[in-house]
Structures are given as structure tokens and as C-alpha cells.
Amino acid sequence: MSTETPGQTSVSASVPQQRAGSDGHPNKRPAAGPPPVPGADYRHTPFWRIYDRVAQAIDHRRGWDKLPLPAGLAVLIGVRTILRQSNLHDPSTKVPVVNAPPVPERTPQHLVARSVDGTYNDLDHPEMGRAGARFGRNIPLDQVLPVTREQLMEPNPREVSRRLLTRDPFLPATSVNTLAASWLQFMIHDWFTHGEGDTSRLVDIPLPPGDPWHENPMRIPRIKADPTRPAGAEGPITSVNDVTHWWDGSSLYGTTMEEQQRVRAGEGGRLRLTADGQIPIPDDPALDPTMKPGWWTGMGMLLTLFAREHNAVCARLASEYPNWDDEELFQRARLVVAALLAKIHTVEWTPAVISHPTTVFALRANWFGVAGERIARAFGRISGSEVISGIPGAATEHYGVPFSLTEEFTSVYRMHPLLPDDFDLRTADGDRPLAQLDFRALAGPHSKEITATYSLGDLFYSFGTTHPGAIVLRNYPKFLQEYERPDGTTIDVASTDLVRIRELGVPRYCEFRRQMHLRAPASFAELTDDAGLAADMEELYGDIEKVDLMVGLFAESRPTGFAFSDTAFRIFILMASRRLNSDRFFTTDFRPEVYSPTGLNWIRDNDMRTVLLRHFPELRPALRASDNAFAPWQRVTE
């Protein structure tokens, strides 16, 4: 799901690959065990060039998902290397950065704690990944060109929304639970937002006869202009991320000092909670998160859960280190919770939504290495290699390109079909019915009524025992195609998704496939085996090359166990590990001197199930047989 809401100094693309202990900073040390596996330069040797080409050829001819697990893993290693070499691009190399906000002066605290604005994660390039830094790209910059009015409108986004996306009927994703949909939005608020649309620049979409929309033309604000782009500059389209690019829990902790101070209790490192354990909602409408686009009950549930988890970490740290003050406890707990969020997403959420045996093993290997969790728990890292012992604690690696999230990453994460139409609320004690509510009853300011009426334990139980929607065509929620935002504005989120992807210069589906080193379909019948759907798509688009990226992603067949497309998976192959590799708090500084031994043990010993059960023990019967908290839970009747 997207977070559609109505200055950075240029860093050279030749950022050196960082190795533990290679840059002279006192907070870096050599990784334990043998030297790290050589990085991108090593993979340019003749042997690895041949390996990667063979892997790509096997993937094209057979498909990684059709191979036995060891062979599938071997192919994916080659595929990821090709993507790392060809699909990481920094727009600042083509378009200079101007008027960037100043970088704060470095302090000793920057060495051992995450900054509120994301600066100094990379100590040599402190502006890298900060709030306000540009989005990167996963396609060559010379392909990222401004779109014309004709390109933006062809075919009409509203017609695509109504004819190909509208849900009828609801199609469930039965391999996961609705908590998976909540989690995705929780993570997206951590990762990226383009901010409020620019109402001074509107996309006018003429409506066909019979369209019931309340105004003609439909008007969608353009994405806000890049404030760091020189006036009249030529080159690739650029835009900025209003939040930090790092996986740092910013949805919980804020990205400005003012936001962070509002959520802190000011004592014991804790976050503010109400007497009944809820996150407090400010009386000022300008600060009320329920008045912001994208807020709903599922988001609030997870923010409350992890605010409680933060405070639990603080209590444990305070008992172990009684001399630590409020600031020390807060910063250490933030490191622990951010890493726990990354671990949960890596080894639980993503394997639940792409549950092919090969990807489940590969994703867990990102965190634990091929040596596996048992070895990691018993002995820690046994090698400096990320392949053997996982990325946490390995060497920091940017693969020659400054780290940022990318426009292509934001585009493939537009997964609004996950939201169901109705929510069946039931009691955790006995599975008794409480209410049947539609999404509007849980969204925006209405969410305050929900959390005041129903216990959080019952809400988590209800989400854990029901299914979200499948990410396919004709399963886009109707309520989002005529969604009233808290400010009273009505938008078609589906049409807006299409416009956003087009205006940011992300290629259409076929070209996107080519840029991901995949073969593009030659016909609509090749894209989907649904003959009726193929005919409707051909009538609307006329040319297979014009199919929108989102439409193609929703239409294509999927590997076994996948909730989304293999094409989108290519971005995940590249960016899922990169978000860990580039972050020193997950790599060279993932160590007891920074986190504390107790903090690292907390990350090691916990997952989504233990977090839920710590704060809602009444969920134990429903989670008793669950290996993954994002898979459907067992209903527990009286």
C-alpha cells in the first residue's frame, strides 16, 4: 500500500565500498571471523561474470521458482548480482542539488545512535538517506524523462481504474492474515512519503459518459516539485522523500526533533502512552495523526504495540544498566526496536507473503546466513561473510552508489488490494462476534471510536484470524475509488496510483520487465491466461507496450506461494538486502558496544509472536500453533 498524501548535498555515485575497519573511524572494527566475502568488485571477475550470465539464462529458460531449492538459490544469487551492478542509480549525478538543508554538526552521539533526521548513518557522507534526500532509481537515468500530457493520460487513468481494477467480488489472499496489510502500511510510513500533492498543479482527467464521479474533469494534484532541483534543470525526473530513507522506526519516533519530543515521556527513555496503554492523540487537529491521509485503525494498532515494546525494552535496559539516563535508555531502545522491526519484516512478513520454499530460505539467510538461526543463536557470527552468517554484523556495503530508496521501490509497493472491504471483529476469548464494520468505520478520526470501544487484544485477534485481499486485477477496494479524506476531499486512490507512477517516469510494464532483465510479454494473452481479462485489456490499451506497471504486476501469474508478482520481486531481491547492507547500524555497528549485550539478546530472542504475546497474553491460544504471526491464526471458540 502506498502513503498517498494530498536538501541534500550531492554525493558522488562512486561512493567507495565500505569494509569494516577500512575508513579509520573509531566506531568501526573488523568483522569477527574470516575476512568478508569480496563485494561488487570481486563479482566483476571473469568467473563471476560467467556465473551471473548462466544464472540469468537459467532463470529465463526455466525460472528460478521451478528449480530445486539449492539450484534456485544459486540462480537468485546471480540475478541479484546483475541487479546490483545494473539497477542502482543516483539522480544527483545528473541533476545538481541546491538549497539543501544544512547538515547538523557531528557529535560523539552520532557514532552510537540514530539521528532523528537520518543524517550521519554514513559518517563519510552524513547527508546520505536523510529526510529530504532524493529518491534513487532502479532504471538508467537517461530513461527517466519528463512525461508529456499525452503520456500521462493514455489511456485514461479513471477508465483503467473502473474497468480493470474495481473489486467485484472480494478475492481473499488465504495464505496470510489481515495483520499483514496493517504491517505493510506501518512499514511504508517508516520508509517513504512524497508528501502532500501540489494543488497548484493539477492533472485534469476527462470522464467518459456515465461516470458517476462528482466533478468533470477529475482533478489530481501533481506530486510536489523537488525543492533541491535547480530551476530549469534538464535531466531525469527527481523527487524527495519527506522521511528518512533508513529503516529506523521513524513512523514511531518521528523525523524531526519536534515530532520526537512529542512522543517521548521524558523519563526512563519511554514513549508516551495513556493510562490504558494507548498512544496519545493530540487535541490540536494539526498534530492529530488520525487527521492525516493514510491513517486507519490497523496503523494505530501497530504503533501502539511497538510503543509498548519500546517501553518494555527500556524497562529491561534500566534493570541491567541502572546508571543510564533518559536519553541513553531512549536511544538504545530505539536501536533495538528498529532492528527488531527489520528482523520481523525480513524473516516473518516477507516470507509470509512470498512463501515459496526458495524465497523463505533466502530471506531468512539475509538475516541469519545459510548457517541458519540455530547456529546464530548458539554461536553468533561464525564468519564475516553475509552469505554464511547473514547481513547483521557484516561489512557495510553501498555497491558503489549512495543509499536511497527508489521510485521503482515505491511503485511496486502500491498494494491497496490487500485491504478487505469488511472487518469481522470478534473476541479473543471465545471467538464471539462483536461487529461487522467496513473500512470507512476504521479510517481517519473514526479509528478513535474503534479503539475506545474494542480492546486491542480483540482487534489483533480479529485481524489475525481473517484474510486480506489478493493483489490481483479487479480486486481494488471500491471504497478507495471514492474515498473521503479527513479534510473532506474525495479521491480515487486507484487513479491516483496510476498517475503517480506515470508522472514519476517509472516505465510501463513491458519496459519495466526489460529493465529488470526479464522478457516482456508479446501479447495480452501472454500476460494473462484469463481470456476475458486479456480482451478487456486489449480494448483499453490497444498496445501491450502501453500497459501500466501496476496493471501488469497485478495481471501476471505468480510463483507458487507468492502474493505478488515475480516482476515486483526483482525490486525486492535488490532492495531488501540493500536496506540492510547500507545501514551501519545493521552492519558494522550491529554489536554490543553500540546496542548493549542485552539489546542484541532482545533482538535475537524476539519475533512478532513474542511481541504480541508479551503485551496481549490473551492471544496465546490463537497463536499456539503459529510458526508465523502473519499466517492465519487458529480461531479459538468456547
DAZISUL-V899645 format. One record per pair of residues at least 24 apart in sequence whose ideal C-beta (glycine too) atoms are under 7 Angstrom apart, sorted by the first residue. I is the first residue (numbers start at 1). J is the second residue. D is the distance in Angstrom with one decimal. If there is no record, write none. Layout:
i = (I I)
j = (J J)
d = (D D)
This chain:
i = (1 1 1 1 1 1 2 2 2 2 2 3 3 3 3 4 4 4 4 5 5 5 5 5 6 6 6 6 6 6 7 7 7 7 7 7 7 8 8 8 8 8 8 8 8 9 9 9 10 10 10 11 11 11 11 11 11 13 13 13 13 14 15 15 15 15 15 17 17 17 17 18 18 18 18 19 20 20 23 25 27 27 27 28 31 31 31 31 32 32 33 33 33 33 34 34 35 36 36 36 36 37 37 37 39 40 40 40 40 43 51 52 52 52 55 56 56 60 64 65 65 65 65 69 69 69 72 73 73 73 76 76 76 79 80 80 82 83 83 83 84 84 87 87 87 88 88 88 89 89 89 89 89 90 90 90 91 91 91 91 91 91 92 94 94 94 95 95 95 95 95 96 97 98 98 99 99 100 100 101 103 112 113 114 114 114 114 114 116 116 116 116 116 117 117 117 118 118 118 118 121 121 121 122 125 128 128 129 129 129 129 129 130 131 131 131 131 131 132 133 133 133 133 134 134 134 134 134 134 135 135 135 135 135 135 135 136 136 136 137 137 137 137 138 138 138 138 139 139 139 141 143 144 144 144 145 146 147 147 147 151 152 152 152 152 153 154 155 155 156 157 157 157 157 158 158 158 158 158 158 159 159 160 160 160 160 161 161 161 161 161 163 163 164 164 164 164 164 164 165 165 165 165 166 166 166 166 167 167 167 167 167 168 170 170 170 171 171 171 171 172 172 172 173 173 173 173 173 174 175 175 175 175 176 176 176 176 176 176 177 177 177 177 177 177 177 177 177 178 178 178 178 178 179 179 179 179 180 180 180 180 180 181 181 181 181 182 182 182 182 182 183 183 183 184 184 185 185 185 186 186 186 187 188 189 190 190 190 190 191 192 192 192 192 193 193 193 194 194 194 195 195 196 197 197 197 197 198 198 198 198 203 205 214 218 218 220 220 220 222 223 223 223 236 237 237 239 241 245 245 245 246 247 247 247 247 248 249 249 249 249 251 252 252 252 253 264 266 267 268 268 268 268 269 269 269 269 269 270 270 271 271 271 273 273 273 277 278 278 279 279 279 281 290 290 290 290 291 291 291 293 295 295 296 296 296 297 297 297 297 297 298 300 300 301 301 301 304 305 305 306 308 309 309 310 312 313 313 316 316 317 317 317 320 321 332 332 332 335 335 335 335 336 336 336 336 339 339 340 340 342 342 343 343 344 344 348 348 348 348 348 349 350 351 352 352 352 353 353 354 354 354 354 355 356 356 356 356 365 366 366 366 366 366 367 367 377 391 391 391 391 391 392 392 392 393 393 393 394 395 395 396 396 396 396 396 397 397 398 403 403 406 407 407 408 408 409 409 411 411 411 412 412 412 414 414 415 415 416 416 416 416 417 417 417 417 417 417 418 418 418 419 419 419 420 420 421 421 423 424 424 425 425 425 425 426 426 426 427 428 428 428 428 428 428 429 430 430 431 431 431 434 438 439 439 440 444 445 456 457 457 457 460 460 460 461 461 464 464 465 465 465 465 467 471 471 471 472 473 473 473 473 497 498 498 501 501 501 506 507 508 508 508 508 508 509 509 509 509 509 510 510 510 512 512 513 516 516 518 527 527 527 528 529)
j = (184 185 188 415 416 418 188 410 413 414 497 188 189 193 294 293 294 493 496 193 195 196 293 294 196 197 221 293 485 489 97 99 100 101 132 227 228 97 100 127 130 132 133 134 228 97 100 127 92 96 97 90 92 125 127 128 402 90 93 400 401 400 125 398 400 401 402 397 398 399 400 395 396 397 398 395 395 588 124 123 111 112 589 588 384 393 394 395 381 384 381 382 383 384 383 384 384 384 385 394 395 385 386 387 397 84 85 399 400 81 78 78 81 82 79 82 517 519 358 356 358 559 560 357 358 361 358 358 361 362 358 362 573 573 573 574 517 570 573 574 399 574 138 139 574 136 399 401 136 137 140 141 401 136 401 402 134 136 137 141 236 238 134 141 235 236 229 233 235 236 238 230 228 228 230 227 228 127 228 132 127 594 331 248 334 335 338 585 254 255 256 257 260 244 255 256 244 245 246 248 246 583 584 584 402 402 403 244 245 246 403 404 244 241 242 243 244 255 240 240 241 245 404 226 228 238 239 240 404 239 240 241 404 405 406 407 404 405 406 236 406 407 408 406 408 571 574 408 507 515 236 507 236 237 505 505 237 502 503 505 502 203 499 502 503 205 546 540 541 205 205 495 498 499 205 207 211 218 492 495 208 540 498 540 548 551 481 492 494 495 498 536 540 473 474 536 537 540 551 473 474 476 494 474 476 478 481 474 475 476 477 478 474 420 421 469 469 470 472 475 467 469 470 467 468 469 470 563 467 355 561 563 631 352 353 468 563 630 631 463 464 465 466 467 630 631 632 633 420 463 466 467 468 463 464 629 630 349 352 353 468 630 298 418 419 468 298 299 301 302 463 302 349 630 415 418 294 298 299 251 299 302 345 413 251 247 249 250 251 405 241 243 405 410 241 242 243 223 224 239 224 242 224 221 222 223 224 222 223 224 225 499 495 490 492 495 495 496 499 503 500 503 504 505 504 505 504 405 403 404 405 583 338 342 579 583 338 334 337 338 341 303 303 306 307 334 330 326 326 314 318 326 329 314 326 329 330 333 311 314 307 310 311 307 308 311 308 304 451 303 304 307 448 444 445 447 448 444 445 486 485 444 447 442 443 447 442 447 450 451 459 463 447 451 456 459 460 456 611 615 337 615 337 611 337 614 337 602 598 602 596 598 599 598 596 595 596 599 585 594 595 599 595 599 602 603 586 603 603 606 580 586 367 603 607 608 607 608 628 629 630 630 576 628 628 630 631 563 564 561 562 563 569 561 559 560 561 562 390 390 391 576 577 580 391 392 604 577 580 581 586 587 580 586 590 587 590 591 587 587 588 581 582 584 587 588 581 582 582 578 582 575 504 506 506 571 571 575 501 506 549 553 568 571 497 550 471 564 476 477 480 493 469 470 471 472 475 476 468 469 471 468 469 477 468 469 477 479 462 462 466 454 458 459 462 458 461 462 458 457 458 461 618 619 622 618 637 638 635 636 637 458 479 477 479 479 486 486 616 616 618 619 612 616 619 619 622 622 633 622 632 633 635 632 554 563 564 554 533 551 554 555 550 548 550 548 549 550 549 549 545 546 547 548 549 547 548 549 551 552 544 545 547 549 567 567 567 570 567 552 555 556 555 557)
d = (5.5 5.1 6.3 5.2 5.3 6.2 6.8 6.9 6.6 4.6 6.4 5.2 5.9 4.8 4.7 6.5 7.0 6.2 5.6 5.9 6.0 5.4 4.6 6.4 5.5 4.7 6.0 6.2 6.6 6.1 6.5 5.0 2.2 4.7 6.1 6.8 4.7 5.3 4.7 5.0 6.5 6.2 4.2 6.1 5.8 6.1 5.5 4.8 4.3 6.1 4.5 6.9 6.3 5.0 6.8 5.8 4.2 4.7 4.7 6.9 5.5 6.4 6.5 5.0 6.4 6.7 5.2 5.8 6.5 7.0 6.5 6.6 4.2 6.6 6.7 5.0 4.7 4.8 6.4 5.5 4.3 6.7 6.2 5.2 3.7 6.6 6.1 5.9 5.2 6.7 6.0 6.0 4.4 4.8 5.6 5.6 5.8 4.3 6.1 6.2 4.5 4.3 6.8 5.9 5.4 6.3 6.7 4.9 5.9 5.1 5.7 4.3 5.1 5.3 6.0 6.0 6.2 6.3 6.7 5.7 6.6 3.7 6.5 5.7 5.3 6.2 3.8 6.1 6.7 6.0 7.0 6.0 6.6 6.2 4.9 6.5 6.0 6.5 6.2 4.2 4.9 6.5 4.5 7.0 5.9 7.0 5.9 4.1 6.2 4.4 6.4 5.3 6.8 5.7 5.4 5.3 5.6 6.8 6.3 6.2 5.2 4.7 6.1 5.1 4.3 5.6 5.9 5.2 4.5 6.5 5.4 5.9 4.7 6.0 5.1 6.2 6.0 7.0 5.4 6.0 5.3 5.2 4.0 5.1 6.1 6.5 6.8 6.3 6.6 6.5 6.5 5.5 5.1 6.6 6.0 6.9 3.1 6.6 5.2 6.8 5.5 6.2 6.1 7.0 6.4 5.1 5.8 6.2 3.9 5.1 5.3 6.1 6.2 7.0 6.4 5.5 4.9 4.4 5.4 6.5 6.2 6.1 6.0 6.9 6.7 5.3 7.0 5.4 6.5 5.6 7.0 5.7 6.0 6.1 5.8 5.0 3.9 6.9 4.5 7.0 5.5 6.0 6.7 4.9 4.0 6.2 6.7 6.5 6.4 4.6 4.4 6.7 3.7 5.2 4.3 6.1 6.0 5.9 6.0 6.3 6.8 6.4 6.8 5.4 6.0 7.0 6.7 5.5 6.0 6.4 5.9 4.4 4.2 5.4 5.2 6.1 6.7 5.7 6.6 5.0 6.2 6.5 5.9 6.6 6.4 6.5 6.0 5.8 4.0 4.6 6.8 6.3 6.0 5.5 6.8 6.7 6.6 6.8 5.8 6.6 6.7 3.8 4.8 6.4 6.2 6.1 6.5 6.5 5.0 5.7 5.7 5.6 6.2 6.5 5.5 6.3 6.3 4.5 6.2 4.6 3.9 6.5 6.4 5.8 5.3 6.3 4.4 5.3 5.5 6.0 6.9 6.8 6.9 5.2 5.8 6.3 6.4 5.5 6.3 6.4 5.0 6.8 6.5 6.5 6.1 6.6 4.9 6.4 6.3 4.3 4.9 6.5 4.9 4.5 5.4 6.9 5.9 6.4 6.1 6.2 6.0 4.4 6.5 4.0 5.8 4.2 3.2 6.6 6.3 5.7 6.3 6.5 5.4 6.8 6.4 6.6 6.9 6.5 5.4 6.3 6.0 4.2 6.0 6.3 3.8 6.7 6.2 5.4 4.3 5.9 5.1 6.5 5.3 5.5 7.0 4.9 5.7 5.2 6.7 6.0 5.5 4.4 6.7 3.0 6.5 6.4 6.7 5.1 6.9 4.7 6.6 5.5 6.7 6.5 6.8 6.7 6.6 5.4 5.2 6.4 6.4 6.1 6.8 7.0 5.9 4.3 6.5 6.4 6.7 5.0 4.8 5.7 6.5 4.9 5.3 6.4 5.0 6.3 5.6 4.1 5.9 7.0 6.1 5.6 6.6 5.9 6.5 6.4 5.9 5.6 6.1 6.2 6.1 4.1 5.4 2.6 3.9 5.4 4.6 5.2 4.5 5.2 6.1 6.0 6.9 6.9 6.3 5.7 6.1 5.5 5.0 5.4 6.2 5.7 4.8 5.5 6.0 6.9 6.5 4.5 5.3 6.0 6.7 5.2 4.4 5.9 4.0 4.3 4.9 6.9 6.9 6.8 5.4 6.4 6.3 5.8 6.5 6.5 6.7 6.2 6.1 4.9 6.0 5.4 5.0 6.3 6.2 6.0 6.3 6.7 6.7 6.1 6.9 4.8 6.9 6.8 5.8 5.7 6.3 6.9 5.4 6.5 6.3 4.4 5.4 6.0 6.7 5.0 5.4 6.0 6.7 6.6 6.0 6.2 6.2 4.9 6.0 5.3 5.4 6.2 6.0 5.4 6.9 6.9 5.1 3.8 5.6 4.2 6.9 6.5 4.9 6.7 6.6 3.7 5.2 5.4 4.3 6.3 6.8 6.4 5.7 6.7 5.4 6.7 6.9 6.4 6.2 6.3 4.3 5.8 6.4 6.7 7.0 5.4 4.6 6.9 4.7 6.6 5.6 6.2 6.4 7.0 6.7 5.0 4.3 5.2 4.5 6.9 5.2 7.0 3.7 6.9 4.9 5.8 5.9 5.7 5.7 5.2 4.9 4.8 6.1 6.6 4.0 4.9 4.9 5.9 5.3 6.8 6.1 6.4 5.7 6.2 4.5 6.4 4.9 6.7 4.5 5.4 4.3 5.5 6.4 6.8 6.2 5.1 5.8 5.6 6.1 6.9 6.7 6.3 5.6 6.1 6.6 7.0 4.6 7.0 6.6 5.3 5.3 5.0 5.4 3.7 4.8 5.9 6.5 6.3 6.3 4.2 5.1 5.8 4.6 6.5 6.7 6.8 5.3 6.1 4.4 6.2 6.7 4.3 4.8 6.3 6.4 5.9 6.2 6.1 5.8 6.3 3.9 6.7 6.6 5.0 5.3 6.9 6.2 5.7 4.9 5.3 6.3 6.8 4.6 5.3 6.0 5.6 6.4 6.9 5.5 6.1 5.9 6.9 6.5 6.1 6.1 6.2 6.1 4.5 6.4 5.0 6.7 2.8 6.1 5.1 6.6 5.2 6.8 5.8 6.3 4.1 6.5 6.5 5.4 6.2 4.6 7.0)
